[in-house]
Amino acid sequence: MKLLRTIRFDPSDTFVFDRAAEPGEWVVSGAFMFADADPATLTGKARTAFRAGFLGIGSFGWSTLAQIVEASDQDHAAVTELLARQLVAQCGAPGLAQARAAAAEGVAFAASLCTHPADTLIAVHRTSDNGGIREAFRVLRPRHGPKPLRAFSFLEVEGDEEPGDAIDLAALAREKK
């Protein structure tokens, strides 16, 4: 079985998101965090999390990229339980039983994204579509087979979805101050 973990090539996540997920942390899509939000009113770091963030399960921080990794049945159970507990603690889920059901769905969805080989990178692009949230996932991998990735490697992108807006990293860094 495979699941998703955060990967961080540079410190950019620490200043583009209010809270960055820790490197190597298990992640889920995290779209549920915006279920009650109006994406049109989101600004700054919240907007960036909406548009391009995976939710770290332990920290409830955000990550720009996720990496497909091998996971054991024990990992899967632990990830589901941790997410359930976080849904109660962070999101006000009415009880652990309901949270476990929701967590199982979130982890199953994350696992469904892991159809590519281990070490493949995944990026998300979210938009608001007729009152709902639409997610497009892109697969990033080295052009000439698996190689160690560096911060500025050239990657092929599968899928024709292109992010619509540019992110001004310098402006976001100034906001943090």
N, C-alpha and C positions, 0 to 999 in steps of 0.2 A: 504494500500500500504506500501511497505517496501523499504528502501534505505540503503546505507552504510555510516557509520561514522568511523572516526579513533578511535582507542583505544590504549592507551600506558600504559604498565605495568611497564616499567622501562625506564631510560633515553637513552637507546641504540640508538633509532632513531635520537637523537640529535647529535650523533657522527658518525653514519654510512651513513647519507645523508648530502649533502651540506646544505639543508634546510629541517628541519623536519616539518611535518604538525602538527598543534595544536591538542591536544586531543579533541575529540568530533566534529571535523570538518567533513563536508560532503565530501565524496570522490568518485572518478570515477577511472576506471582502469588506465588511464594515458598513455597507450601505444602510443597514438598519439604524445606524446612528443618526441618519438624516431623515428618518421616516416622518417626523413631526416638523421638520424645518422647511422653510420656503427657500429653495436654492437661489432664487432670484435676489433674495435679500442678504445672502451670505457675502462676506467681504474678507479680504486679507487671508489669514492663515486658515480660517474655517472654510473659506471658499476653496483653497488649495487642497485641504483634506477631502472635501466633497469631490472635487474633480479628479484627484489622482492619488488617493491614499488607501493603503491596506491597513486594517486595524490590528495592532499587536494585542494579543490576548492577555498577556501578563500585565503590561503597562497601560493598556488602553491608549497607547500612542500610535502614531501613524508612520508608515513607511512608503516610500515611492515605489520600491521594487520588492518583489517576493521571488524566492527561489524554490523550485520544486526539489524536495528531498525525500529520501526513503524514510518511512515511519513504521514503527511496530504497532501491533494491536494495543499494547500498553500505552504508547505515545498517543494513539487515537483516543483512547479512553481518558487519559489525563488531560488532553487538550479540550475534549468535550466537557469534562467536569470543571476545569478552570474557567472556561467560557461561561458555563452555567452560573458559577459563583460570581463571576464578574457582572453578569446580567442582573443578578439580584442586587449586588453592591453598587454598581455604577449606573444602572438603568432603571432600577426600581421594579424589576420583575416581581410579580405577586408571590411567587414561591419557587423553591428549588425544583419541584417537579415540572412546572411549566417552563422554567428556565432551561432545564435539561433537554426538553423537547425542542425548544428554539435553538439551543446550542448544537444539538445533533444535526439540525437542518443546516445551520451555518457551516459546520465542519464538513458535512457531506457536500455542500456546494463548493467549498474550498478544494476538497479532494477531487471533485469533478473537473476542476481546472488543470489537474495534474496528469493529463494524458500524454505529455511529452516526456522525454528522458529526464532523469535526475540532473540537477544543476542548470536546467533551463530557467531563464528569468521571465517573469510575467509582470506586465504593467497594466494598470487599469485607467480607463477614462470614463468618468461619469457625467451624465447630462440629465437635465430635467426634461421629461417628455410627457406632455398632457397630464400634468399632475403626478406622474410617477417618476421613478428613477430608472434610467437606462444605463447599463454598464457594458462597456466594450473592453475586452481583454486582448492584449497584444503579447506575442511571444517574441522574446529577444534572444538571439543566439549568435555565436561567432560565425563569420562568413565561411570559414574553411574548417569546420568541425570544432569539437570542443578544445578550448585552450584556456589557460588562466585569463580571466578578464581583468583589465585595468580600468581606471576611471574613464579613460577616453578611447576605449576600443570601438572599432566600427562593427556595427551589428546589422543583421538583416531583420526586418520587421515583417511578421506575418499579419495579414489583415489590411484592409484599405482604410480603416478608421484613423484619421489623423486628428490630433488634438486641435481644437479651434482657436485657442488663445495661447499667447506666449506668457511665460512666467518671468518676471523681472526679479531675479535673485538678489540683485543689489538693493532694490527697493524693499524687499522683504527683510533683508538683513538690517536695514536702517530702522524698520518698524520695530524690530526686537529691542533696540536700544531705548 
